[in-house]
Amino acid sequence: MPLTRIFGTNPSPIPEKEEVRPVSTSRSATPADVTTRALTLLTGWLTNAYKSDLSQHHVDALTVMVETTVNLLMTPGATGRIAIPLPAGAGKSLQIVAVITALHELQCPHSVLVAASHVENLAALIRDLHSFGNVPSNKIGLLHEKLFSEDKVQAATDGDAPAYASMPKTEDNDARPCLFCTHARLETGSDARRQRRSALLTSFQGRSRDIVLWDEGLIACDTWTIPRAEVRSYIAGLPYRLEDDKPGKNETDTSRDLRLARRQAADYLEACLPYLDLPDDQQRRFVHLPEPAELFGQDIALSLERMTEALSHVALPDAVAQFLHTAWKPLRIYRGNGSRADAPSYLTFEMGVPAELNRMVITDASFPIRILEQLDGSITLPLDENGEPHPAFSEENLAKIKNHVNVKVTIVNHGGGRRGITKAVSGPSWLRRKPDRLAGIIAEIVNSIPKNEKVLVVTFKTRPRGRYTVDIVSTLSRDLTALGINVGKRITFLTWGNHTSLNRYRDYKYGILAGVLQRGKSDLLSSILGQQGDISGDASDGAIRNVSLSEATHDAYQAINRTACRQIQLGPDGLGQAYPVQWWVIFQDPPKLSRELARIMPGLVCTIPRTQEAAFPVASVVARYLHSLPPTMTEVSSRVVKKNARGDDGVTGCLLAVPFSTYRDGVKKLSQFTTTWALNPDGRGFVREKGCSS
């Protein structure tokens, strides 16, 4: 990561001995020269400027990383996509600054393309190049489509102004040897316009750039999971949407062309409708849709892109836009299990990152546990002299570089996907704030943390529309405030999507994952097929579950490492240790997540609290209501009790929200709270014991 993101915004000044100084250029610099200089800069910045402790195992791995990068960059004809799996905070992204600085100091003519997921990652790297490497601005290019304003620089840097960038984009990038862009700009797929743009990005003065430094994980394929029901519903209703789509009095040629294109798009989609019926033959795995030219003739048939553009002027769901974008490809049938969460879909993919980008170094701490990335056969680890994976990045050596014995993670058994968290923050406020509900659990955790410590809470961002549209952050904030938590002073919220990019929380020692980002089964199958490059391939349910857990672990690991544990100190044994932190994770399968986190965080102290039996006091609430009934009433149904019983806060109907199994098991303890009422032996409900009138 860039220096300002690893070590904070006010690092110690670089010692004089590491300032840029004249370097002899009487001969052309060799890879060994660049490696030596880059490694000196890298280790010097870590140890002298930031007082970071480096074990010998760490230095050895940094040496292999820099050698691998420089050799791929400077060796003619060398190719490969090489993953560097150093732990979070170990200096992977800092290498980018060191290598570019070494190339500048040694006046090497080589060119570099740096790609990251967010513009602000790139901007932070560029600031480091200016301040630590003294690399001049005319050698550095930055591409993005965001707005820029001097007044918004700090807000953009902090992630509070997403429409703005903290640096302006540059022009004349073909003349700049170091170009920075987002991953999305290099993902071209079959889009001819994007392919031309990528070709321009990857060239420098008429030749390909010497290397791509890809910060974070590489998933090379673009995948689509298209819900069958949503597409069919839209097509069925499209004629009604276009009923009023008629020529106007002053219709322009452009308006007429769009109207006619919408009509042809509607006809095309209607012709596709029979193909979307699920075939009775369970072995049939693909749908091949007709081409527009087959239906309308070569002369008048419009392209699928033109149809999409025309329909975008009326309400066009993303699913239908994706359907039109991929209709020319074979679509894999995914039948699902019939539930809304696993509904029938159509799957397809295309290679997003072009194969021509074959001189690439990928810096990804999650690589050892990320199955999807490992399925890509083009990605390898650095090799030793025998052609075997280099021992510097073995599981044993990575554990010596950074052990997590000081990191404590508690995994709370609770629905941890978007649906589970959304359900937990829905409903009436009195129910959401119960001690055994999400807000109550988080409040209890925060109250257990020293009051002078801030807490980072990572959860889901609000969806713009759909079944699960609820403002999770705002709702949690209100509920925690109502439960006595000073949210403004103690809580910082971060949403999934920023969990691998923003690093201004490195001083935080406590955090809560209020849910973990998880992907649907059909989406994962599409990605598995895409990473294998085989749309007709197979993946068992067990394989999909393993990939799902792998992706969830990757996201949890990255989020946890936004905090102080990304920093490394030497332990008593001379080996690296993560700084102490404590995290709580809300997840539905604690044992499995605990096992996988321990793989990527060796030495991790992970605990799973024992679930409290019958956490809601069902029997006492029922007994209190029964005691309130008049003496003349001798029998009452469970439905009436659930509807009218009051909780400890006096609110009626609290038992309606209690799960059936909890209620069933809870009322069995009724005799502990009353001797005048008992369970009805003839059925559901309760009866007054004979001889009892009060």
Stockholm file with secondary structure:
# STOCKHOLM 1.0

chainA/1-694         MPLTRIFGTNPSPIPEKEEVRPVSTSRSATPADVTTRALTLLTGWLTNAYKSDLSQHHVDALTVMVETTVNLLMTPGATGRIAIPLPAGAGKSLQIVAVITALHELQCPHSVLVAASHVENLAALIRDLHSFGNVPSNKIGLLHEKLFSEDKVQAATDGDAPAYASMPKTEDNDARPCLFCTHARLETGSDARRQRRSALLTSFQGRSRDIVLWDEGLIACDTWTIPRAEVRSYIAGLPYRLEDDKPGKNETDTSRDLRLARRQAADYLEACLPYLDLPDDQQRRFVHLPEPAELFGQDIALSLERMTEALSHVALPDAVAQFLHTAWKPLRIYRGNGSRADAPSYLTFEMGVPAELNRMVITDASFPIRILEQLDGSITLPLDENGEPHPAFSEENLAKIKNHVNVKVTIVNHGGGRRGITKAVSGPSWLRRKPDRLAGIIAEIVNSIPKNEKVLVVTFKTRPRGRYTVDIVSTLSRDLTALGINVGKRITFLTWGNHTSLNRYRDYKYGILAGVLQRGKSDLLSSILGQQGDISGDASDGAIRNVSLSEATHDAYQAINRTACRQIQLGPDGLGQAYPVQWWVIFQDPPKLSRELARIMPGLVCTIPRTQEAAFPVASVVARYLHSLPPTMTEVSSRVVKKNARGDDGVTGCLLAVPFSTYRDGVKKLSQFTTTWALNPDGRGFVREKGCSS
#=GR chainA/1-694 SS CCHHHHSCSSCCCCCGGGSCCCCCCSSCCCHHHHHHHHHHHHHHIIIIITCCCCCHHHHHHHHHHHHHHHHHHHSTTCCEEEEECCCTTSSHHHHHHHHHHHHHHTTCCCCEEEEESSHHHHHHHHHHHHHHHCCCGGGEEECCCCEECGGGHHHHHTTSCTTEESSCCCSCGGGCSEEEEEHHHHCCTTCHHHHHHHHHHTEETTEECSEEEEESCCCCEEEEEEEHHHHHHHHHHHHHHTTTCCCCTTCCHHHHHHHHHHHHHHHHHHHHGGGGSCCSCTTCCEECCCCHHHHHCTTTCCCHHHHHHHHTTSCCCHHHHHHHHHTTSCEEEECCCSSSTTCCEEEEEEECSCTTCCEEEEECTTGGGCHHHHTCTTEECCBCTTSSBCGGGSHHHHHHHCBCTTEEEEEEESCCSHHHHHHHTCSCHHHHTSTTSHHHHHHHHHHTSCTTSCEEEEECCCCSSSTTCCCHHHHHHHHHHHTTCCHHHHEEEEETTSTTTCCTTTTCCEEEESSCCCCCHHHHHHHHHHHHTCTTCCCCHHHHHHHHHHHHHHHHHHHHTTSGGGSEEECTTSSEEECCEEEEEEESCHHHHHHHHHHHSTTCEEECCCCCTTCSCHHHHHHHHHHTSCTTCCEECHHHHHHHCBCTTCCBTGGGGSCHHHHHHHHTTGGGTCSSEEECTTSSSEEECTTCCC
#=GC SS_cons         CCHHHHSCSSCCCCCGGGSCCCCCCSSCCCHHHHHHHHHHHHHHIIIIITCCCCCHHHHHHHHHHHHHHHHHHHSTTCCEEEEECCCTTSSHHHHHHHHHHHHHHTTCCCCEEEEESSHHHHHHHHHHHHHHHCCCGGGEEECCCCEECGGGHHHHHTTSCTTEESSCCCSCGGGCSEEEEEHHHHCCTTCHHHHHHHHHHTEETTEECSEEEEESCCCCEEEEEEEHHHHHHHHHHHHHHTTTCCCCTTCCHHHHHHHHHHHHHHHHHHHHGGGGSCCSCTTCCEECCCCHHHHHCTTTCCCHHHHHHHHTTSCCCHHHHHHHHHTTSCEEEECCCSSSTTCCEEEEEEECSCTTCCEEEEECTTGGGCHHHHTCTTEECCBCTTSSBCGGGSHHHHHHHCBCTTEEEEEEESCCSHHHHHHHTCSCHHHHTSTTSHHHHHHHHHHTSCTTSCEEEEECCCCSSSTTCCCHHHHHHHHHHHTTCCHHHHEEEEETTSTTTCCTTTTCCEEEESSCCCCCHHHHHHHHHHHHTCTTCCCCHHHHHHHHHHHHHHHHHHHHTTSGGGSEEECTTSSEEECCEEEEEEESCHHHHHHHHHHHSTTCEEECCCCCTTCSCHHHHHHHHHHTSCTTCCEECHHHHHHHCBCTTCCBTGGGGSCHHHHHHHHTTGGGTCSSEEECTTSSSEEECTTCCC
//
